[in-house]
Amino acid sequence: HNHANYNNDGLDLDGCRDVVVRHCDIFSGDDGICLKGAAQAEMSRVLIEDCDVYSACNAFKIGTDTQGSFRDILVRDCRLGGLETDPSGLKHPWADSGISLEMMDGGDVDGIVLQNIEMSRVWSPLFMRLENRGRVKPGDAVPGPGRLRHVVIQRLHGEHCGPRGSYFLGSPERAIEEVLLKDISIAQLPTVRKVLPQSAFGRMESVYPDAHMIDSLSDAPAYALWVRHVHALTLDGYAVTPEGDDARPKYAAGDDTDMTIY
């Protein structure tokens, strides 16, 4: 339980292998559980299960430091979300996101499963960002874009979620690849902001990659899911229900995207 200052994650793992995180209660002023790649080493064979993670930022996150690779990650049977109240008064009670995957610095996510997730009080339930920021140690060569692929999110139930919505943004240099969203139900507030087309958001280059990166403009241009530069995205039993009238379309698919909906 840490709300002593503005930037204090609950649990950070960096360059670790053969990890089990089980039965943890995290109540954090910043990210709840965060996997990082600043160590420039592989993060692999990680199991996170039966945890309660409540955050004033992102409940579960990969990034933003992602110079290493992330493989064989399983998160299951967890409760993720925002706070009912912010005891520090420094931020806000609800989480920016429930699940954020942010590949920025040349590393790879290849093989992550999140299943049996209960989520509440988050402005964006799901957020993914792939960009070529290329932040490295001084003197190291700047890498090319990394990868974000082979992601499964299944059996997720969300309630009391905010109107910003979920969105996935790849880049023209490298698309997000092979994502399955299966058996997902989310209830969220409708937007009260001006509805903008996708084109109003631009490429969002060099903007800090958290789900609040669009807040200066509006909420996402679709209430269920907005995607751009995403290949082989499958939605199977994906239901988002606004709790009131929402003028946005259900989905918005931008450039270089192929999406299959069942």
N, C-alpha and C positions, 0 to 999 in steps of 0.2 A: 504494500500500500504506500505509494509514493506520490506526494503532491507538494513537495517542498520547493520546487522551482519550475521554470517553464519547459525545460528540455531534459526530461528524465524518463527514459523508457523503463518498462517493467522488467523485461528479460531480453537481452541481446545475445545471439549466438553468431559467431564469426569464424568461418573456416573450420567448422567442427564436423566430426564424423562419428557415427554410431552413438546417437544421442536419443535418450528417452526423457520427455518432459510429461509428467503424469500427475494428476490430482493437484494442480496448482490453482491458487486463487490470486489473481492479479488485478489490481485496482489502481490504474496509472494515470498520471497527468499527461503523459506523452504516449508513444506507441506501447501497446501491451506486450506482445511477443513479436520480436523482429529478428529476421535472419539477414545477415549482412555478408558482404564479400570484400571488405577492405583488407583482409589478411591475404588476399590473392591466392587462397587455397580452396580446394573443393569442399563444399558443404554437401554431405551425402549421408544417406541412411538415417533419417531423422524421423522419429515418431513423437507426435504431440497429441495427447488424448486426455479426455475427461478433465478439461480445465475450464475455469470461469475467468474470462478475460474482458475487463471493462476499462475503456480508455477514453480520454478527452481528445484523442488524435486518431490513430488507426488501431483496431483491436489486434488483427494479425497482418503482418506486412513482411514482404521481401524487398529489401532496398533501404535507402536509395543507393548506398555504396555497393556496387555489384561488379567488382573487378574479377571475382572468382565465379565458379560454376555451382549450380544447385541441382542435385539429382536425388531421386528417390526420397521424396518428402511426403509424409502422410500425416494429415491433421484430421482427427475424427472425434466424434462425441464431445464436442465443445460448445460452450455458451459464449458468444461474442457480442460485444455491443458497446454502447455509450453509458455514461454515468447518469444517474437520476438527478444528482446535483454535483456541481464542481466545488469541492471543499476549499480549493485554493483561491478561487475567484480570478485565476489567471487566464483561463480559456473559456470554455463553454461545456455544458454537461454532455451533450451528445457527441458521438464519434464522427470524425470526417468519413471514415469508411469502416466496414466490417472486415473485408478482405481486400488487401492491396498487393499487387505484384508489379514491381517497378524495376525494370532492367535498363540501366542507364550507362554503364561503364565498360561494356565489352564482354561481360560474363554471360553465361547461359543458364536459363531455367529449362530443364528437360526432364519432366516427369514429376508432377506434383498432384496429389489427390487430397481433396478436402471433402469430407462426407459426414453426414449426421450432425449438422450444425444448426443451432438455435441462435437467432440474431435479433437484436432489438436496439432501438434508439441510435440509428446510424443515418447520416445524411446520404451516403452512397453505399448501398450494400456491397457492390462489387466494383473494383477499379483495377485496370491494367494499363500500363504505359511502357512502351519500348521506344527508346530514343538513343541517339549516339552522343551523349554528353561527354564521355571519355575522360572522366576525372581519374587521374592516376597520381602516384607519388612523383615528386620532382625528379626529373632525369629519366623517367620511364617513357617509352614510346606510347603514343596515344593509340589505342586499339580501334578497330572498326566496330560497327554495331554488333551487339550481342544477339542472343536469341531468347525468345519466350515461347515455348511450345510444349505440347503434350500436357495439357492442364485439364483435370477433371474436377468439377464441383458438383456434388450430387447430394440429394436429400437434405436440402437447406430450407428452413422455415424462418421467415422474417416478419416481424410485426413492429408497429410504431416507428416506421422508418421515415426519413425526411424526403422532401420532394426533389432533391437534386438528381437522384437516379443513378443507375449504374452505367458505366461507359468504359470502352476499351479503345485505346489509341495506339496503333503501331506507327510506323513512319514509312515514307517512300523508299528509304534505303533498306528496310527490313520489316516485314509484316510479322505480327503475332500469328502463330500457326497451331492448328489442331487443338481446339478448345471444345470441351463438352460440358454443357450445363444441363443437368438431368434431375427431374423431380424437385423442382424449386418453386416455392410459393412465398410471395412477399406482399405485404400490405403496407402502403406508404401514403403520405400526405400528398395532395395535388399541389402543383406549382401555383404560386400567386404572382410570379414574375412574368415579364414580357417573354413570349415564346419566340425564340430566334431560330432561323434556319442554320443548318450545319455550316454553311459558308461564313457565317458571322464569327465563327470561332477561330478561323485561320489554322495555321499549322501548329500553333502553340509551341514553337521552338524556344528552347532555353528558359521555359517557365518551370519553376520548381514542381516536380511531378508528384503531387498529392491530389486527392480527389477534389480538393477545394480550388484547383488551378483554374477553373472556369467561373468562380464565384463573382469576379468583377464584371462578368458579362451577363450571365443568367444561369438558370438550371440547364441540365442537358436538353437537347432538342427532341428527345423522345422520353416517355415516362418509363418504359420497361427496359430498353437497352439501346444505347447509341454505340456504333462500332465504326472504326475507320482503319484501313490497312490491316485487315484480319483475314487470314486464309483458313478454310475448313473449320468454321464455327458451326456447331450443332446445338440446337435447342430442342430438348426432348422433355416435354412436361414442364415448361418454364412459364410460370404465371405470375404476373405483377398486377396488383389491383389497387388503383387509386381510391382513397377514402373520400371521394367527392369528385366533382367535375374537373377534368384535366384537359386542356385544349391541345395538348401535344399528341402527335401520333404515338402509337405503341412502340414502333421500332424506327430507327433511322440508321441506314447503312451508307457509309460514304465511299470514297475512292478505294479501289483495290481490295474489295471485300467480297467473300462468298459465304453465305449463311444458309443453313438448312434448318427448317422449323417443322417439327412433328407435333 
